[in-house]
Amino acid sequence: MSSFKVIACGRQLFLPHARGRALSSSGHTILMGRLKGSLSAFSRLQSNMSAWVIDEYGNNGVLRFTEEATAPSISSGDDVLIRVHAASLNPIDIAMRAGYGSILLKLRRDLMSLGQNASEFPIILGRDVSGVVVDCGSGVTHFTPGDEVWAAVPPWKQGSLAELVSLSEYEVSHKPSSLSHTEAASVPYVASTALSALVNAGGLGRDNCADKRVLIIGASGGVGTFSIQLLKAWGAHVTVTCSHNAEGLVRGVGADDVVDYTAGDVAAELGRLEKFDVVLDNVGGGSEHWAPDLLKAWSGAKYVTLVTPLLANTDSMGLLEGGVRSGLALSQVAVKNMCNGVFYRWGFYAPDGPVLDDVSRLVDTGKILPVVEATFPFAQVPLAFQKLEGGHARGKTVISVNQEAQEGMAGTEGVEENTSEAGGDGAKELN
Ligand SMILES: NC(=O)c1ccc[n+]([C@@H]2O[C@H](COP(=O)([O-])OP(=O)(O)OC[C@H]3O[C@@H](n4cnc5c(N)ncnc54)[C@H](OP(=O)(O)O)[C@@H]3O)[C@@H](O)[C@H]2O)c1
């Protein structure tokens, strides 16, 4: 298998070829207003903000930049208002842009607003934030204005492709001090998802991994590169599948065994290896038929897939029928697998600030590195969506929202190319 060059620079892994690609196109000339970057300039009375919104579901064309999005405010005692410095994209942003999960998510939004909103639009996408607290509700005890924080924004809340985002205290965590905002924004959503899947569904944790063999199917993207590092920090043996040109990346973040799924029959290749305690499936589809056979039978082993039909079913069949059909499908497959001595489970993202506190410690002690493939300026959000939609992710795609504050620059008129984090002294080849 050929190797792939990965460079570790400071505390971040990046892929030089992808950075060049990401920055070469600049089809969007948006004269952004000066982002209101300083904490002192913040006022509870700020009613409008810059944001990328969608007013309908569709392709990239529905993304619209505005300086007049409604700014969130403190509306309950546990609210934390964050000025966004960086955000990142996840596959769910592409899916939500096209309407994925709209029925279930609208129900959740309506419950939050007690049914006051007739329409869910305009929606702000973006599920990761790294930024600075600008205001807190009266009951907030862990954060004060000026704190640097990171968080995963639940899909039913307005997202982070905006100047400001409002979250509950429970969803927020102090950002690792060793990371820049751009680096930090690459972590929360994939970390919350991976931890929820591996801990809640997979039964793994820092104290029981030493003798565990874990297989990650689809390890070269956001969830995979984070999961490898987490499992290695916990002492597990980690086998992964990925394309041949991602081998350097996944080995660079700690994978023990790597199987190239493009080289032939991946199920047969994996079947020649010792059996696994847990399989985390980031790809789904056909793999859910053969991957449970790779588990140690009658030993509590678990197959956990992140690719579930729940939201797609409620979109196409409605809440009731979609929910019931999904439940039936899950229980049928779970029973079938139980008869073969293994557990079959669905994994989901779950908002959890305290979990991010643990991740923050792992980052600050050097056990987990952010893996940023490409960084886009805020003005080029549509290009970032285009990049992610092209597939073949190698880590995360990040958006620098408040470049002025991050770089200590005097102004932010117009579009700027993102040149942060690239190269520099001390870069080290891992493979
Ligand atoms: N249930 C939930 O709450 C939840 C939450 C987060 C994410 N997810 C889902 O989890 C999946 C992974 O998320 P992510 O953020 O890691 O996505 P991502 O960053 O887009 O990464 C996906 C990776 O899988 C690789 N890949 C594609 N086909 C493959 C195959 N057959 N075998 C092995 N690798 C393959 C891709 O590279 P190549 O194509 O170059 O091989 C890419 O590196 C997505 O489907 C996402 O929607 C679910």
The ligand as an ORCA input file, in Angstrom:
! r2SCAN-3c Opt
* xyz 0 1
  N     -25.734      9.669     13.332
  C     -25.179     10.844     13.639
  O     -25.615     11.542     14.591
  C     -23.975     11.302     12.855
  C     -23.172     12.329     13.340
  C     -22.026     12.687     12.611
  C     -21.743     12.042     11.416
  N     -22.588     11.076     10.961
  C     -22.309     10.370      9.710
  O     -21.094      9.644      9.874
  C     -20.419      9.552      8.638
  C     -18.969      9.990      8.836
  O     -18.937     11.362      9.188
  P     -17.615     12.208      8.916
  O     -17.821     13.552      9.469
  O     -16.414     11.438      9.325
  O     -17.641     12.263      7.297
  P     -16.480     12.734      6.321
  O     -15.597     13.679      7.039
  O     -17.138     13.142      5.072
  O     -15.610     11.402      6.071
  C     -16.062     10.283      5.403
  C     -14.799      9.482      5.003
  O     -15.144      8.160      4.596
  C     -14.305      7.797      3.492
  N     -15.012      6.745      2.776
  C     -15.986      6.864      1.848
  N     -16.423      5.638      1.468
  C     -15.704      4.735      2.179
  C     -15.710      3.308      2.239
  N     -16.549      2.568      1.484
  N     -14.848      2.705      3.080
  C     -14.001      3.440      3.865
  N     -13.944      4.797      3.850
  C     -14.807      5.427      3.022
  C     -14.138      9.109      2.735
  O     -12.941      9.148      1.954
  P     -12.810      8.416      0.510
  O     -14.140      8.562     -0.209
  O     -11.715      9.139     -0.202
  O     -12.471      6.994      0.825
  C     -14.025     10.119      3.871
  O     -12.694     10.286      4.284
  C     -21.193     10.432      7.653
  O     -22.037      9.597      6.890
  C     -22.038     11.317      8.548
  O     -23.224     11.734      7.935
  C     -23.688     10.681     11.655
*
